[in-house]
Amino acid sequence: MGKLEGKVAIITGAASGIGEAIAKLYLAEGARVVLTDLPGHGLEAMFSGPNVHCLELDVTADDSAEAVVAAANAKFGGLDILVNNAGIALGKQFEDTTDEDFDRIMAVNVRSVFRTSRAAVPSLKARGAGRIINLGSIMSGTGGPLLAAYGCSKHAVAGLSKGMACDLGQYGITVNYLQPGSIWTGMSKPFMEDAGFRQYWETKAPMGRIGDPHDVAVAALFLATDEASFISGAGLAVDGGAAIRF
Ligand SMILES: NC(=O)c1ccc[n+]([C@@H]2O[C@H](COP(=O)([O-])OP(=O)(O)OC[C@H]3O[C@@H](n4cnc5c(N)ncnc54)[C@H](O)[C@@H]3O)[C@@H](O)[C@H]2O)c1
C-alpha cells in the first residue's frame, strides 16, 4: 500500500522541476492529485489518468486559490495535503531591483502561499487533519548576492509557515517548509550555466553535488505522511549540508 493511499493533494507549479517530482512521487504513493501550472506549460500533456486533475492557472490570479480548492473537493471529495510549490527566481543586484520585480516575486512566492493556504483550511479542517508544505529555500535562512528580493520572499515563507503552524495545530493541521539548496530544475538552469556558480554550490554542499528534484520530493513525501503528525513549524533542509557551511 502506498504511503499516501486515500489522500488528496494539491501541488502548485507541477509542470516542472520540484513540483513535477513531487506530483510523480505522490501519485506513485497512491494519492489523488490536483495539479496546477501556468497556461501553456504543458501540464495536461505530462499528467493524465483517473487520479489526476490538471488546472492551468496563475497562482497570483484573484480566484485561483478558491478554484484549486474547489477542484479538489469537486473531483476527489476533499483535501488532505497542500504543497505550495509554484515559485519564481530573480537574480539581480539590489540597486537594480525594481518595484515591479519586488512586487511580482512577493506575489508569486508569498502572497499565493498565504491565499491558497487560507482557502484550503476549511477543507483540511473538515478532515480533522491536514498537511501544508511550503517551498522555502536555503535562502529562507541566509542571504546571497543578487538574491535580496528572492531571499526576502523565502524568509517570508518561513515566517508565514511558522505563524500558520501556530494557528492551525489545533485542527490537526501541520505546516512545514522545505529549504532546498541548489537543485537541477528549469529555475536553476540559467544560473548553472555559469560554471563558477555551479562549482560554488557543488563544493558548498558537503555531499559534493547539486540536488535532484527527487531529493526534494522525498522530503515532501515524508512531511505529508500520517507519521509526520508531530512535526510542525519546521524548516527541513534538503541541501546536501550546504547551509552548515555558511
Ligand atoms: N531549483 C532550486 O535550486 C530551488 C532551490 C530552493 C527553492 N526552490 C523553490 O522550489 C520551488 C520550485 O522551483 P523549481 O526549481 O522546481 O522551479 P521550476 O521553474 O522548474 O518550476 C516552478 C514551476 O512553477 C510554475 N509557476 C511559476 N509562476 C507561476 C504562477 N504565477 N502560477 C502558477 N505556476 C507558476 C512554473 O511555470 C514552473 O512550472 C520554487 O518555489 C523555488 O523557489 C528551488
The ligand as an SDF file (V2000), in Angstrom:
LIG
                    3D

 44 48  0  0  0  0  0  0  0  0999 V2000
   15.7440   24.8720   -8.0310 N   0  0  0  0  0  0  0  0  0  0  0  0
   16.2990   25.2650   -6.9080 C   0  0  0  0  0  0  0  0  0  0  0  0
   17.5440   25.2690   -6.7980 O   0  0  0  0  0  0  0  0  0  0  0  0
   15.4480   25.7060   -5.7520 C   0  0  0  0  0  0  0  0  0  0  0  0
   16.0850   25.9410   -4.5360 C   0  0  0  0  0  0  0  0  0  0  0  0
   15.3350   26.3540   -3.4450 C   0  0  0  0  0  0  0  0  0  0  0  0
   13.9750   26.5240   -3.5620 C   0  0  0  0  0  0  0  0  0  0  0  0
   13.3610   26.3080   -4.7510 N   0  0  0  0  0  0  0  0  0  0  0  0
   11.9120   26.5280   -4.8140 C   0  0  0  0  0  0  0  0  0  0  0  0
   11.2570   25.3730   -5.2750 O   0  0  0  0  0  0  0  0  0  0  0  0
   10.0550   25.7430   -5.9420 C   0  0  0  0  0  0  0  0  0  0  0  0
   10.0220   25.0580   -7.2980 C   0  0  0  0  0  0  0  0  0  0  0  0
   11.0900   25.5570   -8.0790 O   0  0  0  0  0  0  0  0  0  0  0  0
   11.8080   24.7510   -9.2730 P   0  0  0  0  0  0  0  0  0  0  0  0
   13.2480   24.8870   -9.0570 O   0  0  0  0  0  0  0  0  0  0  0  0
   11.2000   23.4280   -9.4220 O   0  0  0  0  0  0  0  0  0  0  0  0
   11.4420   25.7440  -10.4770 O   0  0  0  0  0  0  0  0  0  0  0  0
   10.7940   25.4690  -11.8860 P   0  0  0  0  0  0  0  0  0  0  0  0
   10.8760   26.7770  -12.5940 O   0  0  0  0  0  0  0  0  0  0  0  0
   11.3720   24.2710  -12.5180 O   0  0  0  0  0  0  0  0  0  0  0  0
    9.2770   25.1600  -11.5060 O   0  0  0  0  0  0  0  0  0  0  0  0
    8.4420   26.1370  -10.9700 C   0  0  0  0  0  0  0  0  0  0  0  0
    7.0620   25.9590  -11.5680 C   0  0  0  0  0  0  0  0  0  0  0  0
    6.1940   26.9780  -11.0260 O   0  0  0  0  0  0  0  0  0  0  0  0
    5.4130   27.4860  -12.0790 C   0  0  0  0  0  0  0  0  0  0  0  0
    4.9690   28.8510  -11.8120 N   0  0  0  0  0  0  0  0  0  0  0  0
    5.7440   29.9630  -11.7500 C   0  0  0  0  0  0  0  0  0  0  0  0
    4.9820   31.0350  -11.5630 N   0  0  0  0  0  0  0  0  0  0  0  0
    3.6880   30.6010  -11.5050 C   0  0  0  0  0  0  0  0  0  0  0  0
    2.4430   31.2520  -11.3680 C   0  0  0  0  0  0  0  0  0  0  0  0
    2.3680   32.5780  -11.2320 N   0  0  0  0  0  0  0  0  0  0  0  0
    1.3210   30.4910  -11.3450 N   0  0  0  0  0  0  0  0  0  0  0  0
    1.4030   29.1510  -11.4980 C   0  0  0  0  0  0  0  0  0  0  0  0
    2.5560   28.4780  -11.6400 N   0  0  0  0  0  0  0  0  0  0  0  0
    3.6830   29.2070  -11.6620 C   0  0  0  0  0  0  0  0  0  0  0  0
    6.3300   27.4510  -13.2950 C   0  0  0  0  0  0  0  0  0  0  0  0
    5.6130   27.5190  -14.5160 O   0  0  0  0  0  0  0  0  0  0  0  0
    7.0710   26.1390  -13.0960 C   0  0  0  0  0  0  0  0  0  0  0  0
    6.4470   25.0500  -13.7360 O   0  0  0  0  0  0  0  0  0  0  0  0
   10.0510   27.2650   -6.0150 C   0  0  0  0  0  0  0  0  0  0  0  0
    9.2310   27.7800   -5.0020 O   0  0  0  0  0  0  0  0  0  0  0  0
   11.5060   27.6170   -5.7740 C   0  0  0  0  0  0  0  0  0  0  0  0
   11.6590   28.9110   -5.2410 O   0  0  0  0  0  0  0  0  0  0  0  0
   14.0650   25.9030   -5.8540 C   0  0  0  0  0  0  0  0  0  0  0  0
  1  2  1  0
  2  3  2  0
  2  4  1  0
  4  5  1  0
  4 44  2  0
  5  6  2  0
  6  7  1  0
  7  8  2  0
  8  9  1  0
  8 44  1  0
  9 10  1  0
  9 42  1  0
 10 11  1  0
 11 12  1  0
 11 40  1  0
 12 13  1  0
 13 14  1  0
 14 15  2  0
 14 16  1  0
 14 17  1  0
 17 18  1  0
 18 19  2  0
 18 20  1  0
 18 21  1  0
 21 22  1  0
 22 23  1  0
 23 24  1  0
 23 38  1  0
 24 25  1  0
 25 26  1  0
 25 36  1  0
 26 27  1  0
 26 35  1  0
 27 28  2  0
 28 29  1  0
 29 30  1  0
 29 35  2  0
 30 31  1  0
 30 32  2  0
 32 33  1  0
 33 34  2  0
 34 35  1  0
 36 37  1  0
 36 38  1  0
 38 39  1  0
 40 41  1  0
 40 42  1  0
 42 43  1  0
M  CHG  2   8   1  16  -1
M  END
$$$$
